Every structure is written in C-alpha cells, then in structure tokens.
Amino acid sequence: MPSPPTPDDDGHAWRAYRSKHRHAQDEEAHAEAFTPPPFPDHPLVPCCKPELITDAKALDGLIDALRSAGSFAFDTEFIGENTYYPHLCLIQAGTAEHIALIDPFEVGDLTRWWELLADPAVEKLVHAGEQDIEPVMRMLGRPAANVFDSQVAAGFAGLPYPLSLGKLVDALLDAELDAGAKFSKWDRRPLSAKQLHYAANDVRFLPATRAALRERLEAAGNTRWARLACDERCEPERFIPDPLNRKVKAKGVNQLAPRKRSAMNALILWREDTAEQTNLPPRAMVPDEAMMQLATTLPTTPEQLRSIKYLPRPVREQHGTAMLACIRASQKGPHAPRRKAARYDREEHRERVNILWDRIALAMEARSIDPAGITSKRELGRLVAARMEGQETPDLACNTGWRAELLGELLEPVELG
C-alpha cells in the first residue's frame, strides 16, 4: 500500500487549521468498539455491511455491476489540507441492494472508475458532489456526466438550499446520520468500524432520497430545472482552474493601484504553479497576508524580502529569488487596471436589490424553488449597480442560460416610487 502523503521533502511543517480537529475525531473513531444503529425499514435503503474493494479484479466486477444497474450512489473521502490536489483516500458506491468501499491505496489504476463516472448512460447520485467528481476532468480530460446532485435538486423540491445530507435524509426519510467521523484520518489503515459505517452511510440513503426527490420534482413541475442545474455542475469550465479568479482574502486587495495589481496577479500565478510543483495548497505555501505585503511593498532585494511578516522562512529561502524575479517582471507593464470597487452596498442600490430579491423569492417559493439556488443578493447588487450607472449588463449567472429562462421578467429593472 502506498504511504500517505507527507509534507514536502524540504521539511516544511505545514499545519492546516483542520489538523487538530481531524486528529481528535480520528482518535474518537478508533477509540472503542462501534455498534451501528438500526437502519430505517425502507426498500431502497440497504441494511448490508459494505464490501471492501482492495484489488483490481474486484473493482472491475463492481464497475460492471454498477454499469448494469444503470444508476448508483457515489461519494469520496479525501484529505485536502496538506496537498495541492485533495488526497483521495476512499471511494464509496452503492445501490438499493449493495454498498462497496473502494480502497484507492490498494486497487491501483482507477481509470476505468473515472470512465464510469464520465459515461452518460449511467446515472450517478451524489450530494454536494462537485469535489467528488472533479478528478474525472483532471484524469480523463472530460467531465462526469449524468450526475444527479440531491443537494441541488432539493432546492427545486420545496426544500432549503443548500441542505446537508443529514438534514435531507431526516426531512425525506425520517432517519438520522452520524457525522462523527467526517474529519477523521481517512488515510490511516485499517479504517475503524465507525469510519466504515460513516462512509457507507454517505451513499446508503441516496437511492431512497433520489426516489423521494423525483416524486417531489414531478409534483412541482421542476424536474427539468433540477436536471439543468445538475448538468451545470458538470460543465468542463467549472474544473479548469483560473487562479486569478480565486479571491485573495486580504484587506485592501480590491483597491490596489495598477502597478501593485500587476504584481499581485503575477504572484498569484507564480504561487499556483509553484504550489502544484511542490504539492502544497497555495495558501499553505504563501498565505494571502504575505501576498498582500509583497504586492504593496514590491521588494527588490533579499533583505527587503526578509521583512515580509507572514512569508514562511523555508519559502523565502527556497523561492525568494524566483519571487523577486516575478515582481520585477510584473513591473514592466502593461499593468492590470484598478479593480472598480463594488458599489451595490450604497443605500439606493440596497433598496432596489431588496425589492428585486423579494420579487424573485415570492415567485420562486410559489413554485417550490428556493431562490438561494438560483441567485443571491450579491449577484443582484452587481446587476442593479450596472443598470444605475448606465453600464452594460454584466455577464452574471442569473441572466444567462437556464436561470435567465426561469427568472424571465422577474429581472426587469426596479422603479422606486
């Protein structure tokens, strides 16, 4: 079995904020014998113990069985705080009759598994599954297909969006899930009985929730909208990373002058590329606070680089020369334009946004749709601000594609009396 990933070979002791919590839950998950609670008496909820898949032959047999079934539940367990890409530790799959747990450390090549997820002829049932299906695009160059996301669909079935799996199962099946092992060490072997139970439960109830949501969607006339919303989660563009679109969480970043904005953009791209090469999360390698200091002070010498408060010493020592070169190159121009500060928090914008939101919420709730799954006040604020300033309507999700079709005249400008 391959060893689980460790911090990079330079000895950097990266400590993500979840580490202590993960350690505590893992100790609890392995502390004592575990007796699973009884399962609800439901024809689509299997009461069996999960089968552990640990070799390629067993995986091939499972894939063939799931393909023949035509629909199956899917989930993964991974650890995301120590590596650039989340470290896959366990794959769960299930139908109304059978549950399997795939150990990726043992089975080896998972290409056939990713191909199954990309097969449009087989329905995959997930809950908040965007991170679970992300590897398909990365491994195959094409996305997962025919995915039914119960969190997304619930928002079109008279339920709140977003809703956790536990609350959804409680609402639809009157059953309770145990989330006690969620942040345990999934790369530790052997997995405990509590971990195996928790992992199996992530797929155990999905066939039953799918059936219940199907009835609700059909009764509300929202099957098509739910299907479009689920298909949207599989669009290839969602899995092509754009580092410049990732928010840098540091005060004042949106007010950077053009030269400093150019430095920030160059540093973001450098950080992303270097983090991938060293297999570290970008913010673990260079925190956003350090990025902001680098962009505002524009250091040109190693001595000035040492004054950056939040820059980890190992990063400065190993990558300082590259960072300084990155900053120098960014100052040659052309420079990135200053980002225009959002103005929709002004009083006149806020009033129009509230009216527009109330209009949409009333209409959507009459159709058993949670408006939070369609748009947000922040998005509507950008729309209102652009209209009031005479700018071209921004390319927002709410006024494109299926959302624009669903909302229609509800997005018409608001006139104050």
C-alpha positions as CSV (number, residue, x, y, z in Angstrom):
1,M,0.0,0.0,0.0
2,P,1.5,3.4,-0.9
3,S,2.4,5.6,2.0
4,P,0.0,8.5,2.6
5,P,1.4,11.9,1.5
6,T,3.6,13.9,3.9
7,P,4.8,17.5,3.9
8,D,7.3,18.2,1.2
9,D,10.8,16.9,1.4
10,D,12.3,20.2,2.4
11,G,10.8,19.6,5.9
12,H,8.2,22.3,5.9
13,A,5.9,21.8,8.9
14,W,2.6,22.9,7.4
15,R,-0.2,22.8,9.9
16,A,-3.6,23.4,8.4
17,Y,-6.3,24.7,10.7
18,R,-8.3,21.4,10.4
19,S,-5.4,19.2,11.6
20,K,-6.2,19.3,15.3
21,H,-9.9,18.7,14.7
22,R,-9.1,15.8,12.3
23,H,-6.7,14.2,14.9
24,A,-9.3,14.4,17.7
25,Q,-12.1,12.9,15.5
26,D,-9.7,10.1,14.4
27,E,-8.8,9.2,17.9
28,E,-12.5,9.0,18.7
29,A,-13.3,6.9,15.6
30,H,-10.6,4.3,16.7
31,A,-11.1,4.5,20.4
32,E,-13.6,1.8,21.1
33,A,-15.9,-0.8,19.6
34,F,-18.7,0.6,17.5
35,T,-22.2,-0.8,17.1
36,P,-24.1,0.8,14.2
37,P,-27.7,2.0,14.9
38,P,-30.6,0.2,13.2
39,F,-31.4,1.3,9.7
40,P,-34.9,2.5,8.6
41,D,-37.2,-0.1,7.1
42,H,-37.2,1.2,3.5
43,P,-37.0,-0.9,0.3
44,L,-34.3,1.4,-1.2
45,V,-32.1,1.6,1.9
46,P,-29.8,-1.4,2.0
47,C,-29.0,-2.8,5.5
48,C,-26.0,-4.8,4.5
49,K,-22.4,-4.2,5.6
50,P,-20.2,-2.6,3.0
51,E,-17.9,-4.7,0.8
52,L,-14.3,-3.6,0.8
53,I,-12.8,-3.5,-2.6
54,T,-9.0,-3.9,-2.4
55,D,-7.8,-5.3,-5.8
56,A,-8.3,-4.6,-9.5
57,K,-10.3,-7.7,-10.2
58,A,-12.9,-6.9,-7.5
59,L,-13.0,-3.3,-8.8
60,D,-13.7,-4.5,-12.4
61,G,-16.5,-6.7,-11.1
62,L,-18.0,-3.8,-9.2
63,I,-17.8,-1.4,-12.2
64,D,-19.6,-4.0,-14.4
65,A,-22.3,-4.4,-11.8
66,L,-22.9,-0.7,-11.4
67,R,-22.9,-0.2,-15.2
68,S,-25.6,-2.9,-15.5
69,A,-27.6,-1.3,-12.7
70,G,-27.8,1.9,-14.7
71,S,-27.7,4.1,-11.6
72,F,-25.6,4.2,-8.4
73,A,-24.7,6.4,-5.5
74,F,-21.2,7.8,-5.3
75,D,-19.1,9.7,-2.7
76,T,-15.4,10.0,-1.7
77,E,-13.4,10.7,1.4
78,F,-10.3,12.8,1.0
79,I,-7.8,15.0,2.9
80,G,-7.4,18.3,1.3
81,E,-5.3,20.5,3.7
82,N,-1.9,19.0,3.0
83,T,-1.6,18.7,-0.8
84,Y,-2.3,20.7,-3.9
85,Y,-4.9,18.3,-5.1
86,P,-7.0,16.6,-2.4
87,H,-5.6,13.2,-1.5
88,L,-8.1,10.6,-2.4
89,C,-8.5,8.1,0.5
90,L,-11.7,6.2,-0.1
91,I,-14.4,5.8,-2.8
92,Q,-18.0,4.8,-1.8
93,A,-20.5,3.4,-4.2
94,G,-23.9,1.9,-3.6
95,T,-27.3,0.8,-5.0
96,A,-30.5,-0.1,-3.2
97,E,-29.1,-3.6,-2.7
98,H,-25.3,-3.3,-2.2
99,I,-22.6,-0.9,-0.9
100,A,-18.9,-1.1,-1.8
101,L,-16.0,0.9,-0.4
102,I,-13.0,1.1,-2.8
103,D,-9.6,1.5,-1.2
104,P,-7.6,3.5,-3.8
105,F,-4.3,2.7,-2.0
106,E,-4.8,-1.0,-2.9
107,V,-6.6,-1.2,-6.2
108,G,-4.1,0.9,-8.2
109,D,-5.2,2.2,-11.6
110,L,-8.7,4.0,-11.3
111,T,-9.0,4.9,-15.0
112,R,-12.0,2.5,-15.5
113,W,-13.7,4.1,-12.5
114,W,-13.3,7.6,-13.8
115,E,-14.6,6.4,-17.2
116,L,-17.7,5.0,-15.5
117,L,-18.4,8.4,-14.0
118,A,-18.0,10.1,-17.4
119,D,-20.4,7.6,-19.0
120,P,-23.7,9.5,-19.8
121,A,-25.6,6.1,-19.9
122,V,-25.2,5.6,-16.2
123,E,-26.8,7.9,-13.6
124,K,-24.6,8.9,-10.7
125,L,-26.2,10.0,-7.4
126,V,-24.2,12.5,-5.3
127,H,-24.8,15.1,-2.6
128,A,-22.9,18.3,-2.9
129,G,-20.6,16.3,-5.2
130,E,-18.6,18.8,-7.1
131,Q,-15.4,18.0,-5.4
132,D,-16.1,14.3,-5.7
133,I,-16.5,14.4,-9.5
134,E,-13.6,16.9,-10.0
135,P,-10.9,14.2,-10.6
136,V,-12.8,12.9,-13.7
137,M,-12.0,16.0,-15.6
138,R,-8.4,16.0,-14.4
139,M,-7.8,12.3,-15.1
140,L,-9.7,11.9,-18.4
141,G,-9.8,15.4,-19.9
142,R,-13.7,15.2,-19.9
143,P,-16.1,15.7,-17.1
144,A,-18.5,13.4,-15.3
145,A,-21.9,13.0,-16.9
146,N,-25.5,12.3,-15.9
147,V,-25.0,13.3,-12.3
148,F,-28.0,13.9,-10.0
149,D,-26.9,16.1,-7.1
150,S,-29.5,15.7,-4.3
151,Q,-28.4,19.0,-2.7
152,V,-29.0,20.9,-5.9
153,A,-32.3,19.1,-6.7
154,A,-33.7,19.6,-3.2
155,G,-33.7,23.3,-3.8
156,F,-36.3,22.7,-6.6
157,A,-38.4,20.3,-4.5
158,G,-39.7,22.6,-1.7
159,L,-36.6,22.2,0.5
160,P,-33.9,24.7,1.5
161,Y,-30.7,25.2,-0.5
162,P,-28.1,24.3,0.5
163,L,-29.1,21.4,2.7
164,S,-26.7,18.9,4.3
165,L,-27.1,15.2,3.6
166,G,-28.1,14.6,7.2
167,K,-30.9,17.2,7.2
168,L,-32.1,15.9,3.8
169,V,-32.2,12.3,4.9
170,D,-34.1,13.4,8.1
171,A,-36.6,15.5,6.0
172,L,-37.3,12.8,3.4
173,L,-36.7,9.5,5.2
174,D,-37.0,10.4,8.9
175,A,-33.6,8.9,9.5
176,E,-30.6,10.2,11.4
177,L,-27.0,10.2,10.1
178,D,-23.9,10.1,12.3
179,A,-21.3,12.7,11.2
180,G,-18.8,11.8,13.9
181,A,-16.1,10.5,11.6
182,K,-16.3,13.2,8.9
183,F,-12.9,14.8,9.6
184,S,-11.0,11.7,10.7
185,K,-7.8,10.5,9.2
186,W,-9.1,8.7,6.1
187,D,-5.5,7.8,5.0
188,R,-5.0,5.7,8.1
189,R,-5.2,2.0,7.8
190,P,-7.0,-0.1,8.9
191,L,-10.2,2.0,8.9
192,S,-12.2,1.7,12.0
193,A,-15.7,0.2,12.2
194,K,-17.1,3.7,12.8
195,Q,-15.3,5.1,9.8
196,L,-16.6,2.3,7.6
197,H,-20.2,2.9,8.9
198,Y,-20.0,6.6,8.3
199,A,-18.5,6.2,4.8
200,A,-21.2,3.7,3.8
201,N,-24.0,6.0,5.1
202,D,-22.8,8.7,2.7
203,V,-24.2,6.5,-0.2
204,R,-26.6,4.2,1.7
205,F,-29.5,6.7,1.6
206,L,-29.0,8.3,-1.8
207,P,-31.1,5.9,-3.9
208,A,-34.1,6.5,-1.5
209,T,-33.6,10.3,-1.5
210,R,-33.4,10.2,-5.3
211,A,-36.8,8.4,-5.4
212,A,-38.4,10.8,-3.0
213,L,-37.0,13.9,-4.8
214,R,-38.2,12.5,-8.1
215,E,-41.7,12.5,-6.8
216,R,-41.4,16.0,-5.4
217,L,-39.9,17.4,-8.5
218,E,-42.6,15.9,-10.7
219,A,-45.4,17.2,-8.5
220,A,-43.9,20.7,-8.5
221,G,-43.2,20.6,-12.2
222,N,-39.5,21.3,-11.6
223,T,-37.9,18.2,-13.0
224,R,-36.4,20.0,-16.0
225,W,-35.0,22.8,-13.9
226,A,-33.4,20.4,-11.5
227,R,-31.8,18.5,-14.3
228,L,-30.4,21.6,-15.9
229,A,-29.0,22.8,-12.6
230,C,-27.4,19.4,-12.0
231,D,-25.9,19.3,-15.5
232,E,-24.4,22.7,-14.9
233,R,-22.3,21.2,-12.1
234,C,-20.6,19.0,-14.7
235,E,-19.7,21.7,-17.2
236,P,-15.9,21.4,-18.1
237,E,-15.3,25.1,-17.4
238,R,-16.0,24.6,-13.7
239,F,-13.0,22.2,-13.4
240,I,-10.5,24.3,-15.3
241,P,-8.7,26.3,-12.6
242,D,-8.3,30.1,-13.1
243,P,-6.0,31.3,-10.2
244,L,-6.8,35.0,-10.9
245,N,-10.5,34.3,-10.2
246,R,-9.7,33.0,-6.8
247,K,-10.3,35.5,-4.1
248,V,-7.2,36.7,-2.2
249,K,-8.5,37.1,1.4
250,A,-6.6,40.2,2.5
251,K,-7.8,43.7,3.4
252,G,-7.4,46.2,0.6
253,V,-6.8,43.8,-2.2
254,N,-9.5,45.3,-4.4
255,Q,-8.1,48.8,-4.0
256,L,-4.6,48.0,-5.3
257,A,-3.2,50.5,-7.8
258,P,-2.3,49.2,-11.3
259,R,1.4,48.5,-10.7
260,K,0.6,46.7,-7.5
261,R,-2.3,44.8,-9.0
262,S,0.1,43.6,-11.7
263,A,2.5,42.4,-9.0
264,M,-0.4,40.6,-7.2
265,N,-1.6,38.9,-10.4
266,A,1.9,37.7,-11.3
267,L,2.5,36.4,-7.7
268,I,-0.9,34.6,-7.8
269,L,0.1,32.8,-11.0
270,W,3.6,32.0,-9.6
271,R,2.2,30.7,-6.3
272,E,-0.3,28.5,-8.1
273,D,2.4,27.0,-10.4
274,T,4.9,26.5,-7.6
275,A,2.3,25.0,-5.2
276,E,1.4,22.4,-7.8
277,Q,5.0,21.5,-8.3
278,T,5.7,21.2,-4.6
279,N,2.3,19.5,-3.9
280,L,1.2,22.0,-1.4
281,P,-2.1,24.1,-1.0
282,P,-1.3,27.6,-2.4
283,R,-2.3,29.4,0.8
284,A,-0.3,27.0,2.9
285,M,2.8,27.8,0.9
286,V,2.3,31.6,0.8
287,P,-0.5,33.0,3.0
288,D,-2.7,35.7,1.5
289,E,-1.4,38.2,4.0
290,A,2.1,37.7,2.7
291,M,0.9,38.0,-0.9
292,M,-0.7,41.4,0.0
293,Q,2.5,42.6,1.7
294,L,4.6,41.5,-1.3
295,A,2.3,43.3,-3.7
296,T,2.2,46.5,-1.7
297,T,5.8,46.8,-0.7
298,L,7.3,45.4,-4.0
299,P,10.6,44.2,-2.5
300,T,13.6,44.1,-4.8
301,T,16.3,42.6,-2.5
302,P,16.6,39.5,-0.3
303,E,16.9,41.9,2.7
304,Q,13.6,43.5,1.9
305,L,12.0,40.1,1.4
306,R,13.0,39.1,4.9
307,S,10.8,41.9,6.2
308,I,7.6,40.3,4.9
309,K,6.0,39.3,8.1
310,Y,3.8,36.4,7.0
311,L,6.1,34.8,4.5
312,P,7.3,31.4,5.8
313,R,11.1,31.3,6.1
314,P,11.5,28.0,4.1
315,V,9.6,29.5,1.2
316,R,11.7,32.7,1.3
317,E,14.9,30.7,1.4
318,Q,14.0,28.3,-1.4
319,H,11.9,30.5,-3.7
320,G,13.0,34.1,-2.8
321,T,15.0,34.6,-6.0
322,A,12.0,33.4,-8.1
323,M,9.6,35.7,-6.2
324,L,11.8,38.7,-6.7
325,A,12.2,38.0,-10.4
326,C,8.4,37.6,-10.6
327,I,7.8,41.0,-9.0
328,R,10.5,42.7,-11.3
329,A,8.9,41.2,-14.4
330,S,5.4,42.4,-13.4
331,Q,6.6,46.0,-13.2
332,K,7.5,46.2,-16.9
333,G,3.8,46.6,-17.8
334,P,1.3,46.8,-19.2
335,H,-0.3,47.0,-15.8
336,A,-3.6,45.5,-14.7
337,P,-6.3,48.1,-14.4
338,R,-7.5,49.1,-10.9
339,R,-10.4,47.0,-9.8
340,K,-13.6,49.0,-9.5
341,A,-14.9,48.8,-6.0
342,A,-18.3,47.2,-5.7
343,R,-20.9,49.9,-5.2
344,Y,-24.0,47.9,-4.6
345,D,-23.8,48.5,-0.9
346,R,-24.9,52.1,-1.4
347,E,-28.3,52.8,0.1
348,E,-30.1,53.3,-3.2
349,H,-28.7,50.1,-4.6
350,R,-29.6,48.2,-1.4
351,E,-33.2,49.2,-1.6
352,R,-33.5,48.1,-5.2
353,V,-31.8,44.9,-4.5
354,N,-34.1,44.1,-1.7
355,I,-37.2,44.8,-3.8
356,L,-35.8,42.6,-6.7
357,W,-34.9,39.8,-4.3
358,D,-38.3,39.9,-2.6
359,R,-39.9,39.7,-6.1
360,I,-37.8,36.7,-7.1
361,A,-38.2,35.0,-3.7
362,L,-42.0,35.3,-3.8
363,A,-42.3,33.9,-7.3
364,M,-39.8,31.0,-6.7
365,E,-41.3,29.9,-3.5
366,A,-44.7,29.7,-5.1
367,R,-43.0,27.2,-7.5
368,S,-41.4,25.2,-4.6
369,I,-37.9,26.6,-5.6
370,D,-35.5,28.1,-3.1
371,P,-34.2,31.3,-4.6
372,A,-30.8,30.8,-3.0
373,G,-30.2,28.1,-5.5
374,I,-30.8,30.5,-8.4
375,T,-29.2,33.8,-7.4
376,S,-28.1,35.9,-4.5
377,K,-28.4,39.5,-3.3
378,R,-24.7,40.0,-4.1
379,E,-25.3,39.0,-7.7
380,L,-28.4,41.1,-8.0
381,G,-26.4,44.0,-6.5
382,R,-24.0,43.9,-9.4
383,L,-26.9,43.8,-11.8
384,V,-28.6,46.8,-10.2
385,A,-25.4,48.8,-9.9
386,A,-24.6,48.3,-13.6
387,R,-28.0,49.5,-14.6
388,M,-28.0,52.6,-12.4
389,E,-24.6,53.6,-13.7
390,G,-25.6,53.1,-17.3
391,Q,-23.1,50.3,-17.8
392,E,-23.6,47.2,-20.0
393,T,-25.4,44.5,-18.1
394,P,-22.7,42.2,-16.6
395,D,-22.5,38.6,-17.6
396,L,-24.0,37.2,-14.5
397,A,-25.3,33.7,-13.9
398,C,-28.8,35.0,-13.1
399,N,-29.3,36.5,-16.5
400,T,-27.7,33.8,-18.6
401,G,-28.7,30.2,-19.6
402,W,-31.5,28.4,-17.8
403,R,-31.6,30.9,-14.9
404,A,-32.5,33.7,-17.3
405,E,-35.2,31.5,-18.8
406,L,-36.6,30.7,-15.4
407,L,-36.5,34.2,-14.0
408,G,-37.6,36.0,-17.1
409,E,-39.4,39.2,-16.4
410,L,-38.5,38.9,-12.7
411,L,-35.2,40.5,-13.5
412,E,-36.8,43.7,-15.0
413,P,-35.4,46.9,-13.5
414,V,-36.9,48.2,-10.2
415,E,-38.5,51.6,-10.2
416,L,-38.8,53.3,-6.9
417,G,-42.0,55.3,-6.1
